[in-house]
Structures are given as structure tokens and as C-alpha cells.
Amino acid sequence: MRILLSNDDGILGPGLIALEKIARTLTDDVWIVAPELDQSGSSHSLTLRDPLRIREISDKKFAINGTPTDCVLIGVNHIMKQVKPDLVLSGVNYGANLAEDITYSGTVAAAMEAVIIGIPAIAMSQVIHYGQPAHWATSEHHAPLVLKQLLKQDLDPNVLININFPNVAPADIKGIRLTKQGQRQIEGELEERTDPRGKKYYWIGAINYNGIGERGTDLEAVAHNCISVTPLTLDLTHYQTLEKFENVFC
């Protein structure tokens, strides 16, 4: 199996080191195409107004001065165009990608781009408490088993998998749960500051939220120290509303 790795924390992100260790439990044919710099929060964005450049770091390892989406697009269609990857793994993200995080996440977006291109993809994130060390050993220890189980399944071509590892030591994981995307009450942290010339500027900080989510959600699973495995679809249609509006414009 040929695997392409990417992330949104950048080519120097510690989670990418963990991801490579995880990928090499599955195959020796591992390629890395990741952003040159941190692209957290970039979502599914493309670079359209600046040229993209490829920097070859070593054999099968490249940095791109663009977004995670750019990296997967160039990785699959240019760097690996002769023999394309069988699987794309994105992460391991420094921080959770749960509930509404998914819509902002460059990590999830890299997996999304792979699925759009026609390649199965899985995004992985390590939940953290900001200011504290990440439990990378938890992802490294448990991810191979989760991935091997998933890769035995027949994945829908329009579905990507989003995995979150709780912020605990490997031995404290309580299990693996198949979950749906949660929803939470968000209190965005927007700080207003003043520069030395007296002009105001704003800094978007960490997002505060309340609750652990409904039963069966990614939020609830992680809150109970379980690994969350959430299938996500590219189809954003809300079918109940589609049916409800069926005769509105007739």
C-alpha cells in the first residue's frame, strides 16, 4: 500500500512525526507532502493568487508553501502522478477536531480533498489542553489498530473518516466509539488589544465551549476517554429540509 501523509500544522509539526510512525506500521511506501508553515484553521482553502513552490526535503518528503488542500492536490496530481497513493492520512493534528472544529480544520480538509480526488482518506487529531504537552504516545499506540480495522471495511467513496484521540495516556483509553458529529455551545474568544501607536487590533484565541455533547457524539466519546471515529460525507445537503421545501417553488 502506498500512503500519502499531510497535515495543517506544517512540515515541522510534531504530529507529523507521530503520523509517519503510524503509517509505517501499515507499509514502507510512505510519502509526505505538507505545508511549509502552520496552516491551522485554513479549512478547505486553495491558494489561487500566489504561486506554489515545492521544496524537496528528502526522499519522498516535500514541503509546499500553501494550504493542506494544496498539498494533497499537488501531491496526488504532480509529485505522485505516476503511481498515485492508495490512502491519504492527515494529521496527527495538535488539538481536537470535534463538532464545529471540523468546519475550520485544515487537517480534515486535506482528507476531504483526497476523497474528492477519489482516494480514501482518514484525518486524525490528538486532543490537548493548551499549554500542556500532547499525548502523542496515545495516537501512536492506538492508531494502528484503529486504522487496520477501518481498512478492512468497504469505505464509501464519498466518505472520509475523522478520528480523535483523548487527552490521556495510552493506558487510560477506555475504548473506541463510532460517533456522529457533535454540536456545542460556543463562546468565541476574541481579544481586543491596542498597539504601541494606540490603534486597536484583534486576536482570535482559543474557543470556549460548554457541555460534553449529546449521547453518541464525538464530544461525548472523548469526554469519556474513548477514541472517537466519525464518518463524514462530502454531501452537505440537508435532506429533511429538501423534502420539507419540495413544493415551495412549484
Secondary structure by P-SEA (a helix, b strand, c coil): cbbbbccccccccaaaaaaaaaaaacccbbbbbbbccccccccccccccbbbbbbbcccccccccccaaaaaaaaaaccccccccccccccccccccccccccccaaaaaaaaaaaacccbbbbbbbbccccccaaaaaaacaaaaaaaaaaccccccbbbbbbbcccccccccccccccbbbbbcbbbbbbbcccccbbbbbbcbbbbccccccccaaaaaaacbbbbbbbbccccaaaaaaaaccccc
